[in-house]
Amino acid sequence: MAQIELSNGNTLNYDLTPPSDGGATFVFFNALSGDKEMWNASVGDALKSAGHGMLVYNQRGQAGSNTTQTEIDVASIIADVEGLLDHVKPIRPIHVGLSIGGLFSLAAHLTGGARRADGLVLINTLRKEGARLDWVNDAIVRAAETGGFDLMKDLYSPLLMNIEWQAANRDQFLGTKSYAPCAPDDHAFMLLKSGATASWDINYEAIDVPVLAISGLQDRVFFNEADVAELAARMPQCERMNMADAGHMIPVERPANLGDALLAFAKRVH
């Protein structure tokens, strides 16, 4: 585990495994809730066994990454990862972003230099701004500030996860303990609130590298076929992959399938 202290006083917790000769470095971008260990547990062994490297990090507010600010916005999250990429300079990078993490990877890529990827994998990322997305973002935050992350997970897990995962994990949810609201200065809560500050107005036509857009068709919150099709078509080298047996959290729900997809994409890119 390593730490980088950024110029704005924030620190990021990251792990870097260099690739073998010819391998790629998969750079993983978390969603607003999550942890870098998810990537290590889900696809790490498969990628490293094939000679690839990994750069995984936690955003400020996630485990081991700290913030000096009283509010977090998406612009500062993107600035953080740009600082990390400039510091690490990953070899033959392939960005992999989950949910809004894909937006962070796109924004970093478009600035060029060490932030530019050789290819991008967007997992349940593509979405359009509008009244529905605004409502979803605000409702998620409202649930957390009312009953904490426990209430948020109880409400949204059956909408985000595939039905097989729901059946296997149902007994871990909707318990009898009382909900407790998130404290306003809780860093994880501050990070969750930042989703409403995101701009999804990306210059998709400027993404001039191979892209794999993966959609979990059982995602009942963010997946909209028409919107995904429209945005994917705007990227010149975008290939789509639908997973009918997955929801939003594909690294958790279908890690083996995701690992296979990443290995195949690396061959396409390099």
Secondary structure, 3 states (H helix, E strand, C coil): CEEEECCCCCEEEEEEECCCCCCCEEEEECCCCCCCHHHHHHHHHHHHHCCCEEEEEECCCCCCCECCCCCCCHHHHHHHHHHHHHHHCCCCEEEEEECHHHHHHHHHHHCCHHHCCCEEEEECCCCCCCHHHHHHHHHHHHHHHHHHHHHHHHHHHHHHCCHHHHHHHHHHCCCCCCCCCCCCCCHHHHHHHHHHHCCCCCCHHHCCCCEEEEEECCCCCCCCHHHHHHHHHCCCCEEEEEECCCCCCHHHHCHHHHHHHHHHHHHHHC
